[in-house]
Amino acid sequence: MAIDFETADPASDSACAVALVRVEGGRVVRREQRLIRPPRSRFHFTHIHGIRWQDVERCPTFAAVWPELAPVLDGVEFLAAHNASFDRRVLEACCAAAGLTPPSLPYRCTVQVARAAWRLFPTRLPDVCRYLDIPLVHHDPMSDAEACARIVVAAEVAMSPARAGTPSRAGLASPAPGPSAQGALGTVVDLGRLRPAIAVAPADVTAARPR
């Protein structure tokens, strides 16, 4: 299972979007994405992910969103994320603020996966996606989560005895959908409308968001 959070401000409890991509047998079997109303209306990272307070003020809080999503994790072996410590902190902080128990799953960091499989440096998500020819709209949560899923699958193929060290997209059989998220009252919010298409460029990084 791959997971990606976007946050509104530097506090870890400020999740404003989340995406989950479940992979079984090298195939995407489920995708879930939600916009989340964070606990504060200040948005420090709109310039990164394009999400504004106006886009989420009528969306459910994390306390309402996570119980819907938690069953998607049933039976998974681990959570994959790029710079997994960031997403782990966000999930744990949001669960603590909502009075929920975070999942007791190990995390697999795709930064470390890419370094182990291909000795890649630098290892930001755009760098790894360029190397593996994985499509990416950086900081779109669904695009980031699916990229992480593809990296894990590709690394498993590349590190197998027959393919060791060989770059591979390890084709996830299910094609990627357009970026969208479920917003308030079950409506679909087009995240492509909320943000500019953020190119995979080395300049797209901040100290608060080392992704």
N, C-alpha and C positions, 0 to 999 in steps of 0.2 A: 504494500500500500504506500503510495506517495502522497505527501501532504504539503501544502504551501499556504502560508498566512501572509496577508498584507496588513500593516498596522497604520493607525491614524497619527500616532505621536510616538515619542521615544519610550513610553511606558509599555511594558510587556502585556498589560491587560487591555490594550487598545485595538484588538483585532477588528478590522473593518471588512475583511473578506477572507474566505477560506475555500480551498479546493481539495478534493480527495480523488485519487485515481487508483482503482483496485485492479491489479493484474493477477491473472491465474494462468499458468502454463504458457507464459509469454504473450497472452492476449489481454487487452483491456476488457474487463467484464462489467465495470461500472464507473461512472463519473458523477460526482456531486460537487456543486459549487453554490455558495451562498454569500450574499452581502450581509453584513452585521452592523447593527447600530452600536458603536463603542460607547463607553461610559462618559466620554467628554466630547464636546462639539468642536474642539480645536483640532485641526488637521495640519500636521507638519509635513506630510509626505505626499500631498496631492501631486506635486511636480514629478514624483517618481511613478506612482501607480494610477494617477488620474481620478481617483475616487474623492468625492467631496462630501461634506456633511449633508448637503442638500440631497445627495444620492442615497443616503442611508438613514436619514432621520426618522423615516417611517418603517424601517426594516426591523425585524426581530433582534433582540439582544442575544448575546452568546448563550445566556441561560436558556433561551428558547430554542436556539439553533442546534446546539451540540447534542441534546438528547435525541433529536431527529437523525443526526449523522452518526452517532456512536455505534449503532448496530451495523453500519457498513464495515466496521473494523472487526467484526466477529470472525474469529478463525485466522486472522492474518498473523504472519510471523514477525513482522517488524514494520516500522514506519520509516520511509525514505524521504529525505529532504536535503536541499543544498544548504550547507552550513546548518546542519540539523540542530545545533545548539540553540539557534535563534527560534526555530519553529517549536522546539521543545519548551523553551522558556515561555513563549506566547501561549501555548496550549495549557501549560501548568498554571500560569498566572491567571488566565481567563477562567479556568476551572475553579481555582481557589476563590476568585472574586464572585463566581456564581454559586459557590457551595457545592460543586460537582467533583467527583473523583476522576482524576485524569487516567487515561489508559495506561496499564502497566505493561507496555511493550518496549522492546529495545528499539533504538534508532539506528539507521544506517545513513551515514553522511555521504552524499554523492561527491563532495569535494575529495574525501579520503578514498572513495571508490575509484574515482578517475585517476588519482595519483597512483594508486596501487596497480590499476589495470594498464595505464598507458604512460605513467610518469609525466603527466601533464603539469606544466607551470607556465603562466598563471592558470588558476583553476576556478575562476568565476564561472557562473552558469553559462553566460554567453560564450566564453572560451571553450568550454567542453562541448557545447552544442555545435559550435563551428567545426571543431575537430571531428565530431561524429555525424555532421550534416543533419542535425536534428532541427526542425523548424522551431522558432522561439519568438514570442512576443514577450520580452522580459518584463516581469512584474505584473503580467496578467496571471492571476493565480492558477487558472486551469492550464495555461500554457506552461508555466513553471513546473506544476505538479506532473504533468504528462512528460515533460522533458526529464525530470528526475526518474520517473518510471522507466523511460527508454534507456537512460544511462545505466541503471541497475541491470536491466536485461542485457544490454550490450556488453557490459563488463563480465557478466556471467558467461556469455558466449566467448568473449575475447580471452578469458582466463581458463577456458577449458583446454585440455591437453592438445586438441587438434587445432585450436585457433589462438593459442597464447600470444598476446601482444598485438593482435590484429584488430584495427578499428572495425566496429560493426554496429549498425543500427539495430540489429536483431529484431527486425520488423515487427513491431506491435501490430497485430493484424487489423485492429479496429482503427479507422481513420480518426484524426483529431477533429472535433467539432469547432464551429466558430465560437469565439469567446462570449459567454453569457453567464448570468447568475440569477438565481431566484431571489427576488426582492420581496417587498412587503406584499401580503395578500396573495402570494403565489404567482405574482406577475413575473415576467422574464425581463431582466434589465440587460441591455446590450452593453457589455463592458467596453467594446470597441468604440462606442459612442462616448463613453465617459472619459476616455483617455486618448492621447495621440498614440499611434503605433510606435512603441519605443524600440528603436533599432538595437541590434546586438552590437553595442559600441563600448570600448573600454572606458569611456568617460562616465558611463552610467553606474555610478557607485557613490555611496556616502558612508561616513564613518558609522552612523547609526544603523545602517542597513548593509552589512558586509555580505552581499549576496552575489 
